[in-house]
Amino acid sequence: MEIRKHIIKLFALSYIVPFAGKIRSFTRSANIIFPLMLIGGLIVCSELYSWLYVVLPLLAVACFFGFGYFHFCPLTDKDFPLLDDTQRWQYEAFQRRVTPEPKSYNAQWVL
């Protein structure tokens, strides 16, 4: 259950952040997948191909948790305590339950 807690924190649903006077949202897995893709691109540009043996498996694992894991092990009501406020609000909205908007959003540092 401890590992699932971290997977949910890093990959489930989206971040919702106030940015430039508006509320923006983006998938949580993007914080891991996008930097790994940038690092992979820099590795290829600098011709350090042996480092791809490190980055590509990490990218594959991140893509699995970002896109496949929750298909096989979806979020359930028993995972509700593991969610933060914005994740709870999104989960309730996906379950078509009426819930007020969250009082606080995720920090801007995630951008």
C-alpha positions as CSV (number, residue, x, y, z in Angstrom):
1,M,0.0,0.0,0.0
2,E,3.0,2.3,0.6
3,I,4.1,2.1,-3.0
4,R,0.6,2.7,-4.3
5,K,0.5,5.9,-2.1
6,H,3.5,7.2,-3.9
7,I,2.3,6.2,-7.3
8,I,-1.0,7.9,-6.7
9,K,0.8,11.1,-5.4
10,L,3.0,11.3,-8.5
11,F,0.9,9.9,-11.3
12,A,-2.9,9.9,-10.6
13,L,-5.1,12.6,-12.1
14,S,-3.9,16.2,-12.7
15,Y,-2.2,19.1,-11.0
16,I,-4.4,22.2,-10.8
17,V,-2.4,25.4,-10.3
18,P,-3.1,29.1,-10.4
19,F,-0.9,30.6,-13.1
20,A,-1.1,34.0,-14.8
21,G,-4.4,34.8,-13.2
22,K,-6.1,31.6,-14.4
23,I,-6.5,28.1,-13.2
24,R,-4.5,25.6,-15.2
25,S,-4.3,21.8,-15.0
26,F,-2.0,19.2,-16.4
27,T,-1.3,15.6,-15.8
28,R,0.9,14.7,-12.9
29,S,2.9,12.2,-14.9
30,A,4.1,15.0,-17.2
31,N,6.4,16.2,-14.4
32,I,8.4,13.0,-14.7
33,I,7.9,12.0,-18.4
34,F,8.7,15.4,-20.0
35,P,12.0,15.9,-18.2
36,L,13.1,12.4,-19.0
37,M,12.3,13.0,-22.7
38,L,14.3,16.3,-22.6
39,I,17.2,14.5,-20.9
40,G,17.0,11.8,-23.6
41,G,17.1,14.4,-26.3
42,L,20.1,16.1,-24.7
43,I,21.9,12.7,-24.5
44,V,21.3,12.0,-28.2
45,C,22.4,15.6,-29.1
46,S,25.6,15.2,-27.1
47,E,26.2,11.7,-28.5
48,L,26.4,10.0,-25.0
49,Y,24.4,7.0,-26.2
50,S,25.4,4.7,-23.3
51,W,23.3,6.9,-21.0
52,L,20.2,6.0,-23.0
53,Y,20.4,2.6,-21.2
54,V,19.6,4.5,-18.0
55,V,17.1,7.0,-19.3
56,L,15.0,4.8,-21.6
57,P,14.0,2.2,-18.9
58,L,13.1,5.0,-16.6
59,L,11.0,6.6,-19.3
60,A,9.3,3.3,-19.9
61,V,8.5,2.8,-16.2
62,A,7.2,6.4,-16.0
63,C,5.0,5.9,-19.1
64,F,3.6,2.7,-17.6
65,F,2.7,4.3,-14.3
66,G,1.4,7.4,-16.1
67,F,-0.8,5.7,-18.7
68,G,-1.1,1.9,-18.0
69,Y,-1.1,1.3,-14.2
70,F,-4.4,3.0,-13.5
71,H,-6.0,1.1,-16.3
72,F,-5.2,-2.2,-14.6
73,C,-5.5,-1.0,-11.0
74,P,-8.0,1.9,-11.1
75,L,-8.6,4.3,-8.3
76,T,-11.3,3.2,-5.9
77,D,-13.1,4.7,-2.9
78,K,-10.6,3.0,-0.5
79,D,-7.8,5.1,-2.2
80,F,-9.6,8.3,-1.3
81,P,-7.6,9.0,1.9
82,L,-4.4,8.8,-0.2
83,L,-5.5,11.7,-2.5
84,D,-4.7,15.4,-1.9
85,D,-7.5,18.0,-2.1
86,T,-7.4,18.6,-5.8
87,Q,-7.2,14.9,-6.6
88,R,-10.2,14.3,-4.3
89,W,-12.2,16.9,-6.1
90,Q,-11.3,15.4,-9.5
91,Y,-12.1,11.9,-8.3
92,E,-15.5,13.0,-7.0
93,A,-16.2,14.8,-10.3
94,F,-15.3,11.6,-12.3
95,Q,-17.6,9.7,-10.1
96,R,-20.3,12.2,-10.9
97,R,-20.7,13.2,-7.3
98,V,-21.5,16.8,-6.4
99,T,-18.7,18.4,-4.6
100,P,-17.5,22.0,-4.1
101,E,-14.4,23.2,-5.8
102,P,-11.2,22.8,-3.8
103,K,-10.3,25.6,-1.4
104,S,-6.6,25.4,-2.3
105,Y,-4.8,24.3,-5.4
106,N,-1.4,22.7,-5.9
107,A,1.7,24.8,-5.5
108,Q,3.0,26.7,-8.5
109,W,6.4,25.0,-8.2
110,V,5.1,22.0,-10.1
111,L,5.2,24.2,-13.2
